[in-house]
C-alpha cells in the first residue's frame, strides 16, 4: 500500500487512474465466441460447454427437480438471512416506482411519461470462487418489481454439472424459474442472440470476468442494452480523527478480498490515523482466507493525507469511487458535496458489506470512474419511460402556428404541412 | 410503398427488420479520426477542419460577438415560436425532477437516492441541410434543468465559417455559451478526450450522420457515456376508420422527408383507408421541396392491413417504433397496451411534428427497435442517481447477523469481519 502525503492538485489526475488490465487478445477471442454462438446457436453453446466447463451432457436448462432439491440443501439460518435481505431490497426498490404527473403544457396539449417494463431481460451470475446469490437478489428483485415479463438467469455449473444450490434457491424464492447452466462470453452471446434453448433478451445485467465484460461490451454495439460498463471493484474511505482505525482497516480489506485487481483508498486529514490503519491492516489480513488476493489488491492501493476534509471530498469527486464510505463527524455535511460516486455509506457503522448484502440499496454499481455519468442498477434499469402526448383541436389551434414557423425555419415543409392541414380543417368547421 | 395484406404472424419478424445501412469501411475511417484527435488534439481537429470543412483559420470557439450578432439576425416571429416551445419543454422536463423518499428498511438503517447532475456534458448538433435549432432546445433545456455544470455544444460551420444564427441564438437563449464550430467524428472525439481548445466531457448527446454515430459508439467503449444508440428516424401509425387519410398521409410524409433511410409504416384494420392514404400521399408529395428524399424513404415503407386493431398493436410492439401515432377512436384504450415505443401521439390532432417541436416532450428518441430497452432523452439522462445509506448502532445490531451469515455463505470473510468487529465493539459498550 502506498502512502502519499499532501499530493499536488496537478497530480490528482494520475492518482485517479485505475490499475491497467491486460486485455491483449481478449477482443478477438470473445468476438470468436460470439460469432460462433450467433450462427451455430445451441451447437456452439454445447461446444464451449465441453471446452471450458468440461461438461458434455445434460440439458442447459436447470430442471425443476434440481431447483426443488436446492430448497432442502440451503440451511434454515441462511434462508432467514436471505429473507431479511430480500425484504429490505424490495422495500427500497419499491420506493423507486414513482408515477409521474400529467403536464398540460398548453391548453389542449397534455404530456406524460409512463414507466413500462423491459419485456425480456437476462441476468448473469458468475460462478467461480464464491456463489454470488446476493447478486441474484440485487438483479432479480428490481426486475420483478418493474414487471419484466421474461426473466432468464445464466450461471455456470460446477465441475459436477450442478449449479450452486444457494443461487438456485434465491432465484426460486424471487420467482425466477428459467435458469441455464452456462457461463462466460457464450452465455452473454446466447442471451443476446437467442439459441434453440436460450431465449433472446433485450437487456443483459450482471457482473463477470473479463470475457463476460468484453462480451457485454460487444453485444451492446449490436443494439443489445447492458446494465453498465464494468471494471474492478473499489472503495474509497474518507476518514477523520473520529474514525475507528479497526473499522477502516476491515472495510478496506473487505473490498481488497474481492479480487487482485480491486483498489482500496483511504483519504484523511489525520496523519496518526494512517499509521493506525496500516497496523490494523497488517493484523487483520493474517486471518483472512483470501489473504493472497487481498495482498495483491493492496499493491494497487493508497492511503493519502490531505490538509483538509474538503480536499478529501474534491479528490473523491475526481476519483468517482464505486463505494464511498465517509467516517467523519461531518459525514452528512460532506455527503452534500459528493458529485461522483456509486453508493455512499455514512458514519462509522455503515460498512460497505452492509450495502453489499442487506441495507436495501443495490450493489451493482458503476466502477472505474463510470460514476461520473452512470447510476447503479435500480428498478429504473428494468424500465423504459415512454412519453405520450395528446393534442386536441384546441391544442393544435394554440400550438399550430408555433410548429409551422419552427418547421419552416428548419426547412422541413412536410412537418409544417402536417400541422397546416389540421389547422385548415378546423377553419372549415 | 409496399402494401401488405394480413401478414402471417411468422412473417412479422422479417417485416420488423429495418432497411440495411452500408457501413463498409466506416469503422476504420472513424477509428482513425478518433485516434488522431486523441493523440494530436487541436492539431488534428484543425487538420480535419481543413480537410472536411475547407476551413483553415479562426478560433474553434464561437465568439461572443458572433453570438450577439445572431440575436439580431433571427426574425422576431421565430424568436416568439422558440420561446413558446422552450416554455413547454421546460414545463414538461421540470415535471421529471422528482425527489425520492428516504426509506428506513430496518430500524436504524436509512436508504435513499439523490439525483446529482452529470457535471460535464457535450451536445452535438448536426449541420447540413437543415439547422436543427429544435435539437438545441431538446438537449440544452434538460441539461440546464438537471444542473449540469459545464455544457458545451459542437456544431459544424457552413462554408463561410459561420455557425447558423438560429443555432447560436437558441443556445444563447437557454444559457449555453461554450460553442465550438466543429462537426463530424472529430467533434465527438474532441469532446470524449478533450483538446487544448475543447473540454473533455463525461457524456455526449445528439444526433448525427453515420460518422458521428459510429464515433459515439466507439468512444462509449472507452467509458464515455452516450445518450443512446442511433439509427434512421421512423414513424408507425395505427389508424382505423376514424382516421383522416389526409392527416395520415401528411404524417407519413413528414417523417419520410427526414432522410432517404427513414421508414414510415401504417397499420390498419380498414382496407379502404389504405387506398385513400395512398392517393393522398401521391398528391401531397408533389408539393414537398424534399420530395426526392421522401420518395427514397417511401421505398422502405409499408401499409399493412390486419384483421384487428389488437393485431396492429401487437405488430407495433414487435416493431418498437421511435414515433407511434394512434389515430383511432380507441386511442386511449390501445395506448394502454403499448409496451415498446419511443414517443406516442394520441388522436387525430396529435401529429408527430407537434412533438418534434413544441408539445414539450423530447424528440431525441430510441429508433431502430431500441425502444425495446431504451427510453428517449429526458431530464434523467443528465442526472445520475447516487444511493446513500446510514446505518447507526441500532441498525448494525439489527442487520449485522444477517450480513455475517450471507458473507460467510459467499466465502467472503473480510466482508463478515467488517460487521463482526462493529458488533463486538457494541457488546463491549
HADDOCK unambig.tbl for C-alpha pairs under 7 A between the chains (distance, minus, plus):
assign (segid A and resid 78 and name CA) (segid B and resid 405 and name CA) 6.32 0.50 0.50
assign (segid A and resid 78 and name CA) (segid B and resid 406 and name CA) 6.75 0.50 0.50
assign (segid A and resid 81 and name CA) (segid B and resid 402 and name CA) 4.76 0.50 0.50
assign (segid A and resid 81 and name CA) (segid B and resid 405 and name CA) 6.74 0.50 0.50
assign (segid A and resid 81 and name CA) (segid B and resid 406 and name CA) 6.71 0.50 0.50
assign (segid A and resid 88 and name CA) (segid B and resid 105 and name CA) 5.20 0.50 0.50
assign (segid A and resid 91 and name CA) (segid B and resid 105 and name CA) 6.34 0.50 0.50
assign (segid A and resid 92 and name CA) (segid B and resid 103 and name CA) 6.13 0.50 0.50
assign (segid A and resid 92 and name CA) (segid B and resid 105 and name CA) 6.83 0.50 0.50
assign (segid A and resid 103 and name CA) (segid B and resid 92 and name CA) 6.11 0.50 0.50
assign (segid A and resid 105 and name CA) (segid B and resid 88 and name CA) 5.20 0.50 0.50
assign (segid A and resid 105 and name CA) (segid B and resid 91 and name CA) 6.33 0.50 0.50
assign (segid A and resid 105 and name CA) (segid B and resid 92 and name CA) 6.82 0.50 0.50
assign (segid A and resid 105 and name CA) (segid B and resid 359 and name CA) 6.87 0.50 0.50
assign (segid A and resid 105 and name CA) (segid B and resid 360 and name CA) 6.69 0.50 0.50
assign (segid A and resid 109 and name CA) (segid B and resid 359 and name CA) 6.54 0.50 0.50
assign (segid A and resid 111 and name CA) (segid B and resid 361 and name CA) 6.70 0.50 0.50
assign (segid A and resid 116 and name CA) (segid B and resid 339 and name CA) 6.31 0.50 0.50
assign (segid A and resid 118 and name CA) (segid B and resid 372 and name CA) 6.38 0.50 0.50
assign (segid A and resid 118 and name CA) (segid B and resid 373 and name CA) 5.62 0.50 0.50
assign (segid A and resid 130 and name CA) (segid B and resid 410 and name CA) 5.09 0.50 0.50
assign (segid A and resid 130 and name CA) (segid B and resid 411 and name CA) 5.94 0.50 0.50
assign (segid A and resid 131 and name CA) (segid B and resid 410 and name CA) 5.53 0.50 0.50
assign (segid A and resid 132 and name CA) (segid B and resid 410 and name CA) 6.19 0.50 0.50
assign (segid A and resid 202 and name CA) (segid B and resid 372 and name CA) 6.52 0.50 0.50
assign (segid A and resid 202 and name CA) (segid B and resid 373 and name CA) 5.99 0.50 0.50
assign (segid A and resid 203 and name CA) (segid B and resid 373 and name CA) 6.40 0.50 0.50
assign (segid A and resid 217 and name CA) (segid B and resid 221 and name CA) 6.91 0.50 0.50
assign (segid A and resid 221 and name CA) (segid B and resid 217 and name CA) 6.92 0.50 0.50
assign (segid A and resid 223 and name CA) (segid B and resid 370 and name CA) 6.76 0.50 0.50
assign (segid A and resid 225 and name CA) (segid B and resid 373 and name CA) 6.38 0.50 0.50
assign (segid A and resid 247 and name CA) (segid B and resid 418 and name CA) 6.36 0.50 0.50
assign (segid A and resid 247 and name CA) (segid B and resid 421 and name CA) 6.97 0.50 0.50
assign (segid A and resid 250 and name CA) (segid B and resid 414 and name CA) 6.79 0.50 0.50
assign (segid A and resid 250 and name CA) (segid B and resid 417 and name CA) 6.60 0.50 0.50
assign (segid A and resid 250 and name CA) (segid B and resid 418 and name CA) 4.86 0.50 0.50
assign (segid A and resid 251 and name CA) (segid B and resid 418 and name CA) 5.71 0.50 0.50
assign (segid A and resid 253 and name CA) (segid B and resid 414 and name CA) 6.02 0.50 0.50
assign (segid A and resid 254 and name CA) (segid B and resid 414 and name CA) 4.26 0.50 0.50
assign (segid A and resid 254 and name CA) (segid B and resid 415 and name CA) 4.59 0.50 0.50
assign (segid A and resid 254 and name CA) (segid B and resid 418 and name CA) 6.86 0.50 0.50
assign (segid A and resid 257 and name CA) (segid B and resid 414 and name CA) 6.59 0.50 0.50
assign (segid A and resid 288 and name CA) (segid B and resid 413 and name CA) 6.44 0.50 0.50
assign (segid A and resid 288 and name CA) (segid B and resid 414 and name CA) 6.37 0.50 0.50
assign (segid A and resid 339 and name CA) (segid B and resid 116 and name CA) 6.32 0.50 0.50
assign (segid A and resid 341 and name CA) (segid B and resid 386 and name CA) 6.39 0.50 0.50
assign (segid A and resid 342 and name CA) (segid B and resid 386 and name CA) 5.54 0.50 0.50
assign (segid A and resid 342 and name CA) (segid B and resid 387 and name CA) 6.69 0.50 0.50
assign (segid A and resid 343 and name CA) (segid B and resid 386 and name CA) 5.77 0.50 0.50
assign (segid A and resid 343 and name CA) (segid B and resid 387 and name CA) 4.69 0.50 0.50
assign (segid A and resid 343 and name CA) (segid B and resid 388 and name CA) 5.69 0.50 0.50
assign (segid A and resid 344 and name CA) (segid B and resid 387 and name CA) 6.16 0.50 0.50
assign (segid A and resid 344 and name CA) (segid B and resid 388 and name CA) 4.64 0.50 0.50
assign (segid A and resid 344 and name CA) (segid B and resid 389 and name CA) 6.36 0.50 0.50
assign (segid A and resid 345 and name CA) (segid B and resid 388 and name CA) 6.00 0.50 0.50
assign (segid A and resid 345 and name CA) (segid B and resid 389 and name CA) 5.20 0.50 0.50
assign (segid A and resid 345 and name CA) (segid B and resid 390 and name CA) 6.05 0.50 0.50
assign (segid A and resid 346 and name CA) (segid B and resid 389 and name CA) 6.30 0.50 0.50
assign (segid A and resid 346 and name CA) (segid B and resid 390 and name CA) 4.97 0.50 0.50
assign (segid A and resid 347 and name CA) (segid B and resid 390 and name CA) 6.70 0.50 0.50
assign (segid A and resid 349 and name CA) (segid B and resid 391 and name CA) 5.57 0.50 0.50
assign (segid A and resid 349 and name CA) (segid B and resid 392 and name CA) 5.55 0.50 0.50
assign (segid A and resid 349 and name CA) (segid B and resid 393 and name CA) 6.23 0.50 0.50
assign (segid A and resid 349 and name CA) (segid B and resid 396 and name CA) 6.48 0.50 0.50
assign (segid A and resid 349 and name CA) (segid B and resid 422 and name CA) 6.92 0.50 0.50
assign (segid A and resid 350 and name CA) (segid B and resid 390 and name CA) 5.78 0.50 0.50
assign (segid A and resid 350 and name CA) (segid B and resid 391 and name CA) 4.70 0.50 0.50
assign (segid A and resid 350 and name CA) (segid B and resid 392 and name CA) 7.00 0.50 0.50
assign (segid A and resid 351 and name CA) (segid B and resid 418 and name CA) 6.71 0.50 0.50
assign (segid A and resid 353 and name CA) (segid B and resid 415 and name CA) 5.35 0.50 0.50
assign (segid A and resid 354 and name CA) (segid B and resid 403 and name CA) 6.29 0.50 0.50
assign (segid A and resid 357 and name CA) (segid B and resid 403 and name CA) 6.11 0.50 0.50
assign (segid A and resid 358 and name CA) (segid B and resid 403 and name CA) 6.46 0.50 0.50
assign (segid A and resid 359 and name CA) (segid B and resid 105 and name CA) 6.88 0.50 0.50
assign (segid A and resid 359 and name CA) (segid B and resid 109 and name CA) 6.52 0.50 0.50
assign (segid A and resid 360 and name CA) (segid B and resid 105 and name CA) 6.70 0.50 0.50
assign (segid A and resid 361 and name CA) (segid B and resid 111 and name CA) 6.68 0.50 0.50
assign (segid A and resid 361 and name CA) (segid B and resid 387 and name CA) 6.83 0.50 0.50
assign (segid A and resid 370 and name CA) (segid B and resid 223 and name CA) 6.75 0.50 0.50
assign (segid A and resid 372 and name CA) (segid B and resid 118 and name CA) 6.39 0.50 0.50
assign (segid A and resid 372 and name CA) (segid B and resid 202 and name CA) 6.52 0.50 0.50
assign (segid A and resid 373 and name CA) (segid B and resid 118 and name CA) 5.62 0.50 0.50
assign (segid A and resid 373 and name CA) (segid B and resid 202 and name CA) 5.98 0.50 0.50
assign (segid A and resid 373 and name CA) (segid B and resid 203 and name CA) 6.41 0.50 0.50
assign (segid A and resid 373 and name CA) (segid B and resid 225 and name CA) 6.38 0.50 0.50
assign (segid A and resid 373 and name CA) (segid B and resid 384 and name CA) 6.26 0.50 0.50
assign (segid A and resid 374 and name CA) (segid B and resid 384 and name CA) 5.81 0.50 0.50
assign (segid A and resid 375 and name CA) (segid B and resid 384 and name CA) 4.95 0.50 0.50
assign (segid A and resid 375 and name CA) (segid B and resid 385 and name CA) 5.25 0.50 0.50
assign (segid A and resid 375 and name CA) (segid B and resid 386 and name CA) 6.41 0.50 0.50
assign (segid A and resid 384 and name CA) (segid B and resid 373 and name CA) 6.26 0.50 0.50
assign (segid A and resid 384 and name CA) (segid B and resid 374 and name CA) 5.80 0.50 0.50
assign (segid A and resid 384 and name CA) (segid B and resid 375 and name CA) 4.96 0.50 0.50
assign (segid A and resid 385 and name CA) (segid B and resid 375 and name CA) 5.26 0.50 0.50
assign (segid A and resid 386 and name CA) (segid B and resid 341 and name CA) 6.38 0.50 0.50
assign (segid A and resid 386 and name CA) (segid B and resid 342 and name CA) 5.55 0.50 0.50
assign (segid A and resid 386 and name CA) (segid B and resid 343 and name CA) 5.78 0.50 0.50
assign (segid A and resid 386 and name CA) (segid B and resid 375 and name CA) 6.42 0.50 0.50
assign (segid A and resid 387 and name CA) (segid B and resid 342 and name CA) 6.69 0.50 0.50
assign (segid A and resid 387 and name CA) (segid B and resid 343 and name CA) 4.70 0.50 0.50
assign (segid A and resid 387 and name CA) (segid B and resid 344 and name CA) 6.16 0.50 0.50
assign (segid A and resid 387 and name CA) (segid B and resid 361 and name CA) 6.83 0.50 0.50
assign (segid A and resid 388 and name CA) (segid B and resid 343 and name CA) 5.70 0.50 0.50
assign (segid A and resid 388 and name CA) (segid B and resid 344 and name CA) 4.64 0.50 0.50
assign (segid A and resid 388 and name CA) (segid B and resid 345 and name CA) 6.00 0.50 0.50
assign (segid A and resid 389 and name CA) (segid B and resid 344 and name CA) 6.35 0.50 0.50
assign (segid A and resid 389 and name CA) (segid B and resid 345 and name CA) 5.20 0.50 0.50
assign (segid A and resid 389 and name CA) (segid B and resid 346 and name CA) 6.29 0.50 0.50
assign (segid A and resid 390 and name CA) (segid B and resid 345 and name CA) 6.06 0.50 0.50
assign (segid A and resid 390 and name CA) (segid B and resid 346 and name CA) 4.96 0.50 0.50
assign (segid A and resid 390 and name CA) (segid B and resid 347 and name CA) 6.69 0.50 0.50
assign (segid A and resid 390 and name CA) (segid B and resid 350 and name CA) 5.77 0.50 0.50
assign (segid A and resid 391 and name CA) (segid B and resid 349 and name CA) 5.56 0.50 0.50
assign (segid A and resid 391 and name CA) (segid B and resid 350 and name CA) 4.70 0.50 0.50
assign (segid A and resid 392 and name CA) (segid B and resid 349 and name CA) 5.53 0.50 0.50
assign (segid A and resid 392 and name CA) (segid B and resid 350 and name CA) 7.00 0.50 0.50
assign (segid A and resid 393 and name CA) (segid B and resid 349 and name CA) 6.23 0.50 0.50
assign (segid A and resid 396 and name CA) (segid B and resid 349 and name CA) 6.46 0.50 0.50
assign (segid A and resid 402 and name CA) (segid B and resid 81 and name CA) 4.76 0.50 0.50
assign (segid A and resid 403 and name CA) (segid B and resid 354 and name CA) 6.31 0.50 0.50
assign (segid A and resid 403 and name CA) (segid B and resid 357 and name CA) 6.12 0.50 0.50
assign (segid A and resid 403 and name CA) (segid B and resid 358 and name CA) 6.47 0.50 0.50
assign (segid A and resid 405 and name CA) (segid B and resid 78 and name CA) 6.33 0.50 0.50
assign (segid A and resid 405 and name CA) (segid B and resid 81 and name CA) 6.75 0.50 0.50
assign (segid A and resid 406 and name CA) (segid B and resid 78 and name CA) 6.73 0.50 0.50
assign (segid A and resid 406 and name CA) (segid B and resid 81 and name CA) 6.72 0.50 0.50
assign (segid A and resid 410 and name CA) (segid B and resid 130 and name CA) 5.09 0.50 0.50
assign (segid A and resid 410 and name CA) (segid B and resid 131 and name CA) 5.53 0.50 0.50
assign (segid A and resid 410 and name CA) (segid B and resid 132 and name CA) 6.20 0.50 0.50
assign (segid A and resid 411 and name CA) (segid B and resid 130 and name CA) 5.96 0.50 0.50
assign (segid A and resid 413 and name CA) (segid B and resid 288 and name CA) 6.45 0.50 0.50
assign (segid A and resid 414 and name CA) (segid B and resid 250 and name CA) 6.83 0.50 0.50
assign (segid A and resid 414 and name CA) (segid B and resid 253 and name CA) 6.02 0.50 0.50
assign (segid A and resid 414 and name CA) (segid B and resid 254 and name CA) 4.26 0.50 0.50
assign (segid A and resid 414 and name CA) (segid B and resid 257 and name CA) 6.58 0.50 0.50
assign (segid A and resid 414 and name CA) (segid B and resid 288 and name CA) 6.37 0.50 0.50
assign (segid A and resid 415 and name CA) (segid B and resid 254 and name CA) 4.58 0.50 0.50
assign (segid A and resid 415 and name CA) (segid B and resid 353 and name CA) 5.35 0.50 0.50
assign (segid A and resid 417 and name CA) (segid B and resid 250 and name CA) 6.61 0.50 0.50
assign (segid A and resid 418 and name CA) (segid B and resid 247 and name CA) 6.36 0.50 0.50
assign (segid A and resid 418 and name CA) (segid B and resid 250 and name CA) 4.87 0.50 0.50
assign (segid A and resid 418 and name CA) (segid B and resid 251 and name CA) 5.71 0.50 0.50
assign (segid A and resid 418 and name CA) (segid B and resid 254 and name CA) 6.86 0.50 0.50
assign (segid A and resid 418 and name CA) (segid B and resid 351 and name CA) 6.69 0.50 0.50
assign (segid A and resid 421 and name CA) (segid B and resid 247 and name CA) 6.97 0.50 0.50
assign (segid A and resid 422 and name CA) (segid B and resid 349 and name CA) 6.91 0.50 0.50
